[in-house]
Amino acid sequence: MPLFTYQCISCDSSFETLVLNQKEAEQVACPKCDGKDLVKAFSLPSAYNAEPQTNCRGDGPPCGSSMCGRNR
């Protein structure tokens, strides 16, 4: 899904919105002030923002893998 992050110049708020095509991109407005003076911000896919997962003790593979001994 093409989810974009915008920064509003008028009220300095940031927001994310789904933009499917160029026509929709031209109609994006700030949900806080309805401003159209926006800057598209750089954002990474959520996989890059996620915290690394470890097991219950923090020293091995993620829980759920049956490797830490608590999910047997």
Secondary structure, DSSP 8 states (H G I E B T S, - for coil): --EEEEEETTT--EEEEE--SHHHHHT---TTT----EEEE----HHHHS-----TTSSSS-TTSS-SSS--
